[in-house]
Amino acid sequence: MTTYAVHHHTRYRYSASVNESVMEARMKPRSDDGQMCHTFQLVVSPRVLVHTYADHMDNEVHWFNVPSKQGQLVMRAESLVEVQPWDPGLLIPDDAAWTALDRLSKDPAYWDWLAPSHFAVQTESLRHFAESEGIQRSRDPLRILYAVNQCIYDAFEYVPASTEVDSPIDVALTSRRGVCQDYTHIFIALTRHLGIPCRYVSGYLFHGEDRQDRSAEDATHAWAEAWLPDHGWIGFDPTNNLVAQGRHIRVAIGRDYVDVPPTKGVFLGDATSELDVGVQVTLAERPAPEEELIPPTGWVPPEDVGSEQQQQQQQQQ
């Protein structure tokens, strides 16, 4: 097992004081599938009472309300998590897997991972890309997934800020530029069209000094997981042409980014917001005792109510 310390800082700065804000955060690493989150701490300023719940994908969500006037909102999440490395060489191609995959279309448990979703949709640009790259059921599912991963990596240029957090896949498909969020949505849409269940993963990637990863080191990351018979869920990172095998830290899973933004919220006030995000993932020597620290509450009633504004969301790089 490899142990990582994750530091994820988020700051919303407002152009004028706002009266109230409500926020959801998906920042705590999952404890499943070869991964264990030993400690997690979320500190919010202004100080508030933080609540938690599990969403319909079993992601742990922290949410809170800041009812007092504020000029900025700061969140600091710190985690200590262990990830089990594994050898992708253990995966065995199987042409007969298509028969088992085709049966999943009748299983409600896989419908979310096979049907189009908000960002992972079939478009004319996607169909043209698939045809031009020869992406079809010509080989066993495992080899096709490797080929799709490589194809997207080769076909697109990684350019931070070349798309927006809400950009449809056609923007990246047309410009052939994007970030990990775009790469992942395109991979998912192509894979589902082939009849292979696929889902979006939001999390972090440990880069290290000797790695040549494309994705930004100081940001959250995204990749996909595809389901294959006899193997289960396998992570594919088309941004870096990787199979997730020990450096990827899973936080949340969903149909696409809409289900798992790291932060999402609203505020009341006549103001605009500016978002700053910093992420650091480092190796840690050993897990600390498991505990979760939540700062105490400090409730102050709002003085008045202004217009309701959507909090800016961070794009995954």
C-alpha positions, 0 to 999 in steps of 0.5 A: 500500500502507498500512503498519500497526504492530500491538501486541497484548498479552495477560496471564493472571493466576492466582489462585494459582501454577500449575506449567505452561502450554501455549499456542498463539497466532495473532497473526502477520498472513498474507502473501497476498491483497494483504497482506504481513507484513514483521516479527513479534516475539512475546515471552513472559514467563516467557522460553521457546522459541517454536515455529511451525507452519502449521495446516491452513488455512495460518495460522502458529501459535506455541506454547510450554510454560512448565514452571516455576511462574508467577503470570502469563503475558504475551505481547507480539506486534508486527507491521509489515504492508502492506495493498493497498487496492482499489476495491469498485466493481470488483465486477460483479453477475452473476446467472449466478454462481449456476450456478457456485456450485451446482457447488462443492457437489461440489468438496471444496476448498469443503466446509469453507466450505459446511457448517455448523460449530461456531458457524455452524450452521442453527438455528430462530432463524436460519431465522426471522431469514432469513425475517423479513428476506427473505434468499433467492436473489432477486437476484445473489449479490453484491447479496445479500451486500451486503444480508446485511451491511447487514441484520445491521448494522441488526438488531443492537446492538453491545454489548461483553460481551453474549455470551461467547466460547463463546455460540451464535448463538441468544444474539445472535439472541434478544437482538439484541445482540452483538459482532463474533464474533456478527455474523460467525458469523450472516453466515457461517451465512446465507451458507452456507445460500444456497450461497455459500462463506464463512469466518471471518477473525480479525485487526485493524481500523485505526480512525483518528480520522475513522472511525465504527466500532462495533467496539472499537478496543483489541481483536482483530476478526473478519469474514467472507470470501465466495467469488464466481466471477470475484472470489475471496474478498471480505471483509464486516464486518457489525459495521461494515457494511464491505467489507474494502478496506484497513483490515482486517488478516488474521491467520487464517482458519477455518470459525469462531472455533473454528479461529482463537482468538488464544490457546488453552491449558491450565495445571496447577494449582489456580487460576483465570485472568483475561485482559487484552488490549490492541490498538493499530493505528497507521499506520507510515511504511515497512516495517522489514527483515524479521526474526523475533525469538524470545526465548531459552529458560529451562527449569526443571522443574516441582515438582509437578503439579496439576489441568489447567485450560483457559486462558480465551480472548479474545472478538473484539470 
